[in-house]
């Protein structure tokens, strides 16, 4: 299982032992890393990717629309192939898939639709763990790679052990967390 460091939006957040979850936005006609509003200090995506290990899994959280062409170009130029994108608006997701970008769709207690042609699923739980091992096995049987959002990201540390038990049962591909040491199994 790949452990994704949550909001690794700066060069000092890069850890070669971990995968990275990053947030990208467009700013002054460039793609930059920023969870909230980008500014002059936001690092350019291309500069960041030049510093990332090609072995590290990247979970690219899309915070802007109409960036499919530029993102595809940057990933190609920087030779990044171990990644998936997520949180596209539905129209942009379909455009991203046409550009052959590796995409995930989100499942949560509010979002239940499986989107065809995505190879990953981003499994979130905003208010409580709604899935179980059987549900995740079903997704795996569909050929999907699974990325879970760790419960502490929604202020629910009390559910960490429950999710770890599920992760120990099902071959989850990635987990996004602020607590990487907890997830070393």
C-alpha positions in Angstrom: 0.0 0.0 0.0 1.2 3.4 -0.9 1.1 6.1 1.8 0.2 9.5 0.4 1.4 12.5 2.3 -1.6 14.9 2.5 -1.2 18.4 1.0 2.4 18.0 0.0 2.3 21.4 -1.8 5.8 22.6 -1.3 9.3 21.3 -2.1 10.1 20.7 1.6 7.1 18.3 1.8 8.7 15.9 -0.6 9.6 12.6 1.1 11.0 9.9 -1.2 9.6 7.2 1.1 6.0 8.5 0.6 3.6 9.2 -2.2 2.3 12.7 -2.4 -1.2 14.2 -2.5 -1.0 17.6 -4.1 -3.5 20.4 -5.0 -3.2 22.2 -8.3 -4.8 25.3 -9.6 -4.3 27.6 -12.5 -2.8 31.0 -11.7 -1.7 33.6 -14.3 -1.9 31.0 -17.1 0.3 28.5 -15.2 -0.5 25.4 -13.1 0.7 25.9 -9.6 0.4 24.0 -6.3 -2.1 25.6 -3.9 -4.8 24.1 -1.7 -6.4 27.5 -1.2 -6.0 30.7 -3.2 -2.8 30.7 -5.2 -0.4 33.6 -5.1 3.0 34.7 -6.3 4.7 32.3 -3.8 2.8 29.2 -5.2 5.3 26.9 -6.8 4.8 26.0 -10.4 3.6 22.4 -10.9 6.3 21.7 -13.5 9.1 22.9 -11.2 7.7 20.7 -8.4 7.4 17.6 -10.5 11.0 18.0 -11.6 12.0 17.4 -8.0 9.7 14.4 -7.3 11.0 10.8 -7.5 9.5 9.0 -10.5 8.8 6.1 -8.1 6.5 8.2 -5.9 2.8 7.9 -6.5 1.2 11.3 -7.0 -2.5 11.9 -6.2 -3.3 15.1 -8.0 -6.2 17.0 -6.6 -7.8 19.1 -9.3 -8.9 22.5 -8.0 -9.5 24.3 -11.4 -11.4 23.5 -14.6 -10.2 23.5 -18.2 -6.7 22.5 -17.4 -6.6 19.1 -19.0 -4.4 20.1 -22.0 -1.8 21.8 -19.8 -1.7 19.1 -17.2 -1.3 16.4 -19.9 1.6 18.4 -21.4 3.4 19.0 -18.0 3.1 15.3 -17.0 4.5 14.3 -20.4 7.4 16.8 -20.2 8.3 15.8 -16.7 8.0 12.0 -17.4 5.5 11.5 -14.6 3.5 8.3 -15.1 2.9 7.1 -11.6 -0.1 9.3 -10.7 -3.8 9.7 -10.7 -6.0 12.8 -10.8 -9.2 13.3 -8.8 -11.8 15.8 -7.9 -12.5 16.9 -11.4 -15.9 18.4 -12.1 -17.8 15.8 -14.1 -17.5 17.6 -17.5 -13.8 18.1 -16.9 -13.4 14.5 -15.8 -14.7 13.3 -19.2 -12.3 15.7 -21.0 -9.4 14.4 -18.9 -10.3 10.8 -19.8 -10.3 11.8 -23.5 -6.8 13.2 -22.9 -5.8 9.8 -21.5 -5.1 11.2 -18.1 -5.3 8.7 -15.3 -8.4 9.5 -13.3 -10.2 8.6 -10.1 -13.8 9.2 -9.3 -14.9 9.9 -5.7 -17.1 7.6 -3.7 -18.5 8.8 -0.3 -21.6 8.7 1.7 -22.9 11.3 -0.7 -21.4 10.1 -4.0 -22.2 6.6 -5.2 -21.8 6.6 -9.0 -19.1 4.5 -10.6 -17.7 6.5 -13.5 -16.6 4.3 -16.4 -13.0 4.4 -17.8 -11.5 5.6 -14.5 -8.9 3.3 -13.1 -8.9 4.6 -9.5 -11.5 5.4 -7.0 -11.0 8.0 -4.2 -12.9 6.7 -1.2 -13.9 9.5 1.2 -15.9 9.5 4.4 -16.9 12.9 5.6 -18.9 12.0 8.7 -18.2 8.3 9.4 -16.9 5.1 7.9 -19.7 4.0 5.6 -17.8 1.3 3.7 -16.7 -2.2 4.8 -14.2 -4.8 3.5 -16.9 -6.5 1.4 -17.7 -3.2 -0.4 -14.0 -2.6 -1.1 -13.5 -6.2 -2.4 -16.4 -5.5 -4.8 -14.6 -2.5 -6.2 -11.3 -4.5 -6.5 -13.2 -7.1 -8.5 -14.2 -4.4 -10.9 -10.5 -3.8 -11.6 -10.3 -0.5 -9.7 -7.4 0.7 -7.7 -8.4 2.0 -4.3 -7.3 5.2 -2.5 -8.7 5.8 0.9 -8.9 9.1 2.8 -7.7 8.5 6.3 -10.3 9.6 8.9 -8.0 12.0 10.8 -8.3 14.3 7.7 -11.9 14.8 8.8 -11.0 15.1 12.5 -12.0 11.5 13.3 -8.9 9.9 14.8 -11.1 7.6 16.8 -11.9 5.7 13.5 -8.2 5.0 12.6 -8.2 1.5 14.1 -11.4 0.6 12.3 -10.0 1.7 8.9 -6.7 0.0 9.6 -8.6 -3.3 10.2 -10.3 -2.9 6.9 -7.0 -2.0 5.2 -5.4 -5.1 6.7 -8.2 -7.2 5.1 -8.4 -5.6 1.7 -5.5 -4.9 -0.6 -5.9 -1.1 -0.7 -3.6 0.6 -3.1 -3.1 3.9 -1.3 -4.2 5.9 1.7 -4.0 9.7 2.0 -3.0 10.8 5.5 -1.4 13.3 7.8 -0.2 10.4 10.0 2.1 8.3 7.7 3.8 6.4 10.6 0.4 5.0 11.7 -0.1 3.3 8.3 3.1 1.4 8.1 1.8 -2.2 8.4 
